[in-house]
């Protein structure tokens, strides 16, 4: 009896210790669970706040927010196996245009075999080849469908109508048979407004005819990867772009250009090029390598990237500024460089620009004329340049 009571007492003590340990562990797990719930709730709240901020930024036309949203739209698009899923997007809030570059499938996406048939005499399956003409027709249709589908997804994925139009370049990654180097020729390029594209009934159209109706440029021989020139071709990643500001509206009360701040003058020049009919952006003041603005011609024949430097000077602009612009043009691989000033250039500057071939100099009097013609403002550029000796 005594031994049994002793064993019973020890068992009770062990049970008490085990129970105490169990309760402590349970309380610890409950605390950890509460902390995990709190962290999860905080993460959810933070995610929702970020989502709300992104939604508001998107509705306000913030480029990063719009590009992120439309990028997610295209990422969610499902394509057959073998189709590339790469794209680049740039949004310009000043016009509401989206520039998108997509990777198109290569010509090998169209099977060489139309079908298969059983040959009883040989007891094997024989390939029924697809005629080359048919392969070319199918490939052209595929490219047209991908281009139209991309524009549709961008506009359909924009319920707030932040986007006014889409400019699309479709490229295909391939190997140049002549050089063996990787190339990316453009096979489709188009520009469509929301209103223009909204009138289409895509379920009823012929893709190739639809592109033609949109005045798109399509490679005459896409199956042979014959390239075309894009409507707009430039790389926004080379520049640090900044938001636009309206300077023209305030010119009535401040017609003397040299009294503008450097930033205001740069934005005025950007507005001038937009009025001329070009796509234009201002760059941020830091690390712009001397580039105050970037302009691209909308003309499909004379398109090309143009970098602009704006000098709000009241004295002679030295030839070293022209030489520096030439260096930036070469570094950026731009089609042209334009140096604009409220003052004037010397003979050495004009000679250098003429010899370079891709530089244009615009002095105060010419700038005054351009602003009058395209912006309707009568301005005073700055001091009158000294008379040059006649030769």
C-alpha positions as CSV (number, residue, x, y, z in Angstrom):
1,X,0.0,0.0,0.0
2,X,2.8,2.4,0.9
3,X,4.7,1.7,-2.3
4,X,1.5,2.1,-4.3
5,X,0.8,5.4,-2.7
6,X,4.4,6.6,-3.3
7,X,4.1,5.6,-7.0
8,X,0.8,7.3,-7.2
9,X,2.2,10.5,-5.7
10,X,5.1,10.4,-8.1
11,X,2.8,9.9,-11.0
12,X,0.7,12.9,-9.8
13,X,3.8,15.0,-9.7
14,X,4.9,14.0,-13.1
15,X,1.4,14.7,-14.4
16,X,1.4,18.1,-12.8
17,X,4.8,18.9,-14.3
18,X,3.7,17.6,-17.8
19,X,0.4,19.6,-17.5
20,X,2.3,22.7,-16.5
21,X,4.6,22.3,-19.4
22,X,1.7,21.6,-21.8
23,X,-0.2,24.8,-20.6
24,X,3.0,26.8,-21.0
25,X,3.5,25.5,-24.5
26,X,-0.1,26.1,-25.3
27,X,0.1,29.7,-24.1
28,X,3.3,30.2,-26.1
29,X,1.6,28.8,-29.3
30,X,-1.4,31.0,-28.7
31,X,0.8,34.0,-28.3
32,X,2.7,33.1,-31.5
33,X,-0.6,32.6,-33.3
34,X,-1.9,36.0,-32.2
35,X,1.3,37.6,-33.3
36,X,1.1,35.8,-36.7
37,X,-2.5,37.0,-37.0
38,X,-1.5,40.6,-36.2
39,X,1.4,40.5,-38.7
40,X,-0.9,39.0,-41.3
41,X,-3.5,41.7,-40.7
42,X,-0.9,44.4,-40.9
43,X,0.5,42.9,-44.2
44,X,-3.0,42.7,-45.6
45,X,-3.8,46.3,-44.5
46,X,-0.4,47.5,-46.0
47,X,-1.1,45.6,-49.2
48,X,-4.5,47.1,-49.5
49,X,-3.2,50.6,-48.8
50,X,-0.5,50.1,-51.4
51,X,-3.2,48.8,-53.8
52,X,-5.3,51.9,-53.1
53,X,-2.4,54.2,-53.7
54,X,-1.5,52.4,-56.9
55,X,-5.1,52.6,-58.0
56,X,-5.2,56.3,-57.3
57,X,-1.8,56.9,-59.0
58,X,-3.1,54.9,-62.0
59,X,-6.3,57.0,-62.2
60,X,-4.2,60.1,-61.9
61,X,-2.1,59.0,-64.9
62,X,1.2,58.4,-63.1
63,X,3.4,56.7,-65.7
64,X,4.9,54.1,-63.3
65,X,1.5,53.1,-62.1
66,X,0.0,52.9,-65.5
67,X,2.9,50.9,-66.9
68,X,2.8,48.5,-64.0
69,X,-0.9,47.9,-64.4
70,X,-0.8,47.4,-68.1
71,X,2.3,45.2,-67.7
72,X,0.3,43.0,-65.4
73,X,-2.5,42.9,-67.9
74,X,-0.2,41.7,-70.6
75,X,1.5,39.3,-68.2
76,X,-1.8,37.6,-67.5
77,X,-2.5,37.1,-71.2
78,X,-2.4,33.4,-72.1
79,X,-0.8,32.2,-75.3
80,X,-0.1,28.8,-76.8
81,X,3.1,27.0,-76.1
82,X,6.0,28.4,-78.1
83,X,4.7,31.9,-78.2
84,X,7.0,34.5,-76.5
85,X,5.6,36.6,-73.6
86,X,7.9,39.6,-73.5
87,X,6.9,43.2,-73.7
88,X,8.0,46.7,-72.9
89,X,5.6,49.5,-72.0
90,X,6.0,53.3,-71.8
91,X,3.1,55.7,-70.9
92,X,3.1,59.4,-71.8
93,X,0.7,61.3,-69.6
94,X,0.8,64.4,-71.7
95,X,-1.0,62.7,-74.6
96,X,-2.4,59.6,-72.9
97,X,-0.5,57.4,-75.4
98,X,0.9,54.0,-74.5
99,X,4.0,52.8,-76.4
100,X,4.3,49.1,-76.3
101,X,6.8,46.8,-77.8
102,X,6.0,43.1,-78.0
103,X,7.9,40.0,-79.1
104,X,6.2,38.2,-81.9
105,X,6.5,34.4,-82.4
106,X,9.1,33.3,-85.0
107,X,8.1,31.8,-88.3
108,X,8.7,28.3,-87.0
109,X,5.5,28.6,-84.9
110,X,3.6,27.5,-88.0
111,X,4.0,23.7,-88.3
112,X,5.7,22.4,-91.4
113,X,3.2,19.5,-91.4
114,X,-0.4,19.9,-92.4
115,X,-1.2,16.5,-91.1
116,X,-0.3,12.8,-91.1
117,X,-1.6,9.7,-93.0
118,X,-1.2,6.0,-92.6
119,X,0.6,4.2,-95.4
120,X,-0.7,0.6,-95.2
121,X,2.0,-0.8,-97.6
122,X,4.8,0.4,-95.4
123,X,2.8,0.2,-92.1
124,X,3.9,3.7,-91.1
125,X,2.7,7.3,-90.7
126,X,3.7,9.7,-93.4
127,X,3.9,13.5,-93.1
128,X,1.6,15.6,-95.2
129,X,3.6,18.7,-95.8
130,X,2.1,22.1,-95.6
131,X,2.6,24.2,-98.7
132,X,5.0,27.2,-98.2
133,X,2.4,29.6,-99.4
134,X,0.0,28.4,-96.8
135,X,2.6,28.7,-94.1
136,X,3.3,32.3,-95.1
137,X,-0.4,33.2,-95.0
138,X,-0.9,31.6,-91.6
139,X,2.1,33.3,-90.2
140,X,1.0,36.7,-91.5
141,X,-2.4,36.1,-89.9
142,X,-0.9,35.1,-86.6
143,X,1.2,38.3,-86.4
144,X,-1.9,40.4,-87.2
145,X,-3.9,38.6,-84.6
146,X,-1.3,39.1,-81.9
147,X,-1.0,42.8,-82.7
148,X,-4.7,43.4,-82.6
149,X,-5.1,41.3,-79.4
150,X,-2.4,43.2,-77.6
151,X,-4.0,46.6,-78.4
152,X,-7.4,45.2,-77.4
153,X,-6.1,43.9,-74.0
154,X,-4.5,47.2,-73.2
155,X,-7.6,49.2,-73.9
156,X,-9.9,46.7,-72.3
157,X,-7.7,46.5,-69.2
158,X,-8.1,50.3,-68.8
159,X,-11.6,50.8,-67.5
160,X,-10.8,54.2,-66.2
161,X,-9.9,55.3,-69.7
162,X,-6.5,56.7,-68.8
163,X,-5.1,55.6,-72.1
164,X,-6.2,57.5,-75.2
165,X,-4.3,55.5,-77.8
166,X,-1.8,52.7,-78.3
167,X,1.4,52.8,-80.5
168,X,2.6,49.2,-81.0
169,X,5.8,47.8,-82.4
170,X,6.0,44.0,-82.9
171,X,9.4,42.5,-83.2
172,X,10.7,38.9,-83.5
173,X,13.9,37.6,-82.1
174,X,15.9,35.7,-84.6
175,X,19.4,35.1,-86.0
176,X,20.6,37.0,-89.0
177,X,21.4,34.4,-91.6
178,X,24.0,36.7,-93.1
179,X,26.0,37.5,-89.9
180,X,24.9,34.9,-87.4
181,X,24.1,37.7,-84.9
182,X,20.9,37.9,-82.9
183,X,18.6,40.6,-84.4
184,X,15.1,41.8,-83.6
185,X,13.5,43.1,-86.8
186,X,10.2,45.0,-86.6
187,X,7.4,43.2,-88.6
188,X,4.3,45.2,-87.4
189,X,3.9,48.7,-86.3
190,X,0.6,50.6,-85.8
191,X,-0.9,53.6,-84.0
192,X,-4.6,53.5,-83.0
193,X,-6.7,55.8,-80.8
194,X,-9.3,54.4,-78.4
195,X,-12.1,55.9,-80.4
196,X,-10.8,54.4,-83.6
197,X,-10.2,50.9,-82.1
198,X,-13.5,50.9,-80.3
199,X,-15.4,50.9,-83.6
200,X,-14.0,47.5,-84.6
201,X,-15.8,44.3,-84.2
202,X,-12.8,42.0,-83.7
203,X,-14.8,38.8,-83.8
204,X,-15.9,39.7,-87.4
205,X,-12.8,41.2,-89.0
206,X,-10.1,39.7,-91.1
207,X,-6.9,40.4,-89.1
208,X,-4.7,41.4,-92.0
209,X,-7.4,43.6,-93.5
210,X,-8.1,45.1,-90.1
211,X,-4.5,46.2,-89.8
212,X,-4.6,47.7,-93.2
213,X,-7.7,49.6,-92.2
214,X,-5.8,51.0,-89.2
215,X,-3.0,52.2,-91.5
216,X,-0.6,49.9,-89.8
217,X,2.8,49.1,-91.4
218,X,3.3,45.4,-91.9
219,X,6.3,43.6,-93.3
220,X,5.7,42.8,-97.0
221,X,7.4,39.4,-96.3
222,X,7.1,38.6,-92.6
223,X,7.8,34.9,-93.2
224,X,11.2,35.9,-94.5
225,X,11.6,38.4,-91.6
226,X,11.9,41.4,-93.9
227,X,11.9,44.4,-91.5
228,X,10.0,47.6,-91.6
229,X,10.7,50.9,-89.9
230,X,8.6,51.5,-86.7
231,X,6.3,54.5,-86.5
232,X,8.2,55.4,-83.3
233,X,11.5,53.8,-82.2
234,X,13.3,54.9,-79.2
235,X,14.5,53.7,-75.8
236,X,13.1,55.6,-72.9
237,X,15.4,53.8,-70.5
238,X,18.3,56.0,-71.8
239,X,16.8,59.1,-70.3
240,X,15.5,60.1,-66.9
241,X,12.1,61.7,-67.9
242,X,10.2,64.2,-65.8
243,X,6.6,65.4,-65.7
244,X,5.6,68.1,-68.1
245,X,4.6,71.6,-67.1
246,X,2.7,74.3,-69.1
247,X,4.9,77.3,-69.7
248,X,3.1,78.7,-72.7
249,X,0.1,79.8,-70.6
250,X,2.2,82.2,-68.6
251,X,4.1,83.8,-71.5
252,X,1.7,86.7,-71.8
253,X,2.9,88.1,-68.5
254,X,6.5,87.2,-69.1
255,X,7.4,87.5,-72.8
256,X,11.2,87.8,-72.3
257,X,12.6,84.3,-72.5
258,X,15.8,85.0,-70.6
259,X,13.7,85.8,-67.6
260,X,12.4,82.3,-67.5
261,X,14.0,79.8,-65.2
262,X,16.1,77.1,-66.8
263,X,13.4,74.5,-66.1
264,X,10.7,76.7,-67.5
265,X,12.7,77.4,-70.7
266,X,13.3,73.6,-71.2
267,X,9.6,72.9,-70.9
268,X,8.8,75.7,-73.3
269,X,11.1,74.1,-75.9
270,X,9.4,70.8,-75.3
271,X,6.0,72.4,-75.9
272,X,7.4,74.0,-79.1
273,X,8.4,70.6,-80.5
274,X,5.0,69.1,-79.5
275,X,3.3,72.0,-81.4
276,X,5.5,71.3,-84.4
277,X,4.1,67.8,-84.4
278,X,6.6,65.6,-82.6
279,X,6.5,63.4,-79.5
280,X,8.6,65.2,-76.8
281,X,9.7,64.6,-73.2
282,X,11.7,66.6,-70.7
283,X,14.6,64.9,-68.9
284,X,15.3,65.3,-65.2
285,X,17.9,67.8,-64.2
286,X,20.3,65.3,-62.7
287,X,22.4,62.9,-64.7
288,X,20.8,64.0,-68.0
289,X,24.3,64.1,-69.8
290,X,23.4,67.5,-71.3
291,X,20.0,66.3,-72.6
292,X,17.2,68.7,-71.8
293,X,14.5,67.1,-73.9
294,X,13.9,64.1,-76.2
295,X,11.8,64.4,-79.3
296,X,10.6,61.8,-81.8
297,X,9.0,62.5,-85.2
298,X,5.6,60.9,-85.8
299,X,6.3,60.7,-89.5
300,X,6.9,57.1,-90.4
301,X,9.3,58.1,-93.2
302,X,11.4,60.7,-91.4
303,X,11.2,59.3,-87.9
304,X,14.1,59.2,-85.5
305,X,15.2,60.1,-82.1
306,X,16.3,63.7,-81.6
307,X,18.0,65.0,-78.4
308,X,17.6,68.7,-77.5
309,X,19.7,71.1,-75.5
310,X,18.3,74.4,-74.5
311,X,20.6,77.3,-73.6
312,X,18.9,80.3,-71.9
313,X,21.9,82.6,-72.6
314,X,22.3,86.3,-73.0
315,X,25.8,86.0,-74.6
316,X,27.6,84.0,-77.2
317,X,27.3,80.2,-76.9
318,X,30.8,78.8,-77.3
319,X,31.8,76.1,-79.8
320,X,32.5,73.7,-76.9
321,X,28.8,73.5,-76.3
322,X,28.2,72.3,-79.9
323,X,31.1,69.8,-79.6
324,X,29.6,68.5,-76.4
325,X,26.2,68.0,-78.0
326,X,27.9,66.0,-80.8
327,X,29.4,63.7,-78.2
328,X,26.0,63.1,-76.6
329,X,24.4,62.4,-80.0
330,X,27.0,59.8,-80.7
331,X,26.8,58.3,-77.2
332,X,23.0,58.1,-77.3
333,X,23.0,57.0,-80.9
334,X,20.4,59.6,-81.7
335,X,19.4,60.5,-85.3
336,X,19.9,64.2,-84.6
337,X,20.9,66.8,-82.1
338,X,19.4,70.3,-81.8
339,X,21.0,73.1,-79.7
340,X,18.6,76.0,-79.1
341,X,19.5,79.3,-77.5
342,X,18.0,82.7,-76.7
343,X,21.3,84.2,-77.8
344,X,23.6,83.3,-80.8
345,X,26.4,81.1,-82.0
346,X,29.7,81.9,-83.5
347,X,31.1,81.1,-86.9
348,X,33.1,78.2,-85.5
349,X,30.0,76.6,-84.1
350,X,28.1,76.8,-87.4
351,X,31.1,75.4,-89.3
352,X,31.3,72.5,-86.8
353,X,27.6,71.7,-87.0
354,X,27.7,71.8,-90.8
355,X,30.6,69.4,-90.9
356,X,29.1,67.0,-88.4
357,X,25.9,66.6,-90.5
358,X,23.5,65.7,-87.7
359,X,23.5,68.9,-85.6
360,X,21.1,71.8,-85.9
361,X,21.6,75.2,-84.3
362,X,18.7,77.5,-83.6
363,X,19.4,81.1,-82.5
364,X,17.3,83.7,-80.8
365,X,15.6,85.2,-83.9
366,X,14.7,81.8,-85.4
367,X,13.4,80.7,-82.0
368,X,11.2,83.8,-81.8
369,X,9.8,83.0,-85.3
370,X,9.1,79.3,-84.4
371,X,7.3,80.2,-81.2
372,X,5.2,82.8,-83.0
373,X,4.3,80.3,-85.8
374,X,3.6,77.2,-83.7
375,X,2.6,78.5,-80.3
376,X,1.1,81.9,-81.3
377,X,3.2,83.8,-78.8
378,X,5.2,87.0,-79.6
379,X,8.2,86.7,-77.4
380,X,11.5,88.5,-76.9
381,X,14.4,85.9,-76.9
382,X,17.1,88.1,-75.3
383,X,19.8,90.5,-76.2
384,X,20.3,91.4,-79.9
385,X,23.5,89.6,-81.2
386,X,26.3,91.9,-82.5
387,X,26.6,92.4,-86.2
388,X,29.0,90.1,-87.9
389,X,31.5,91.5,-90.3
390,X,30.6,91.0,-93.9
391,X,32.9,89.0,-96.1
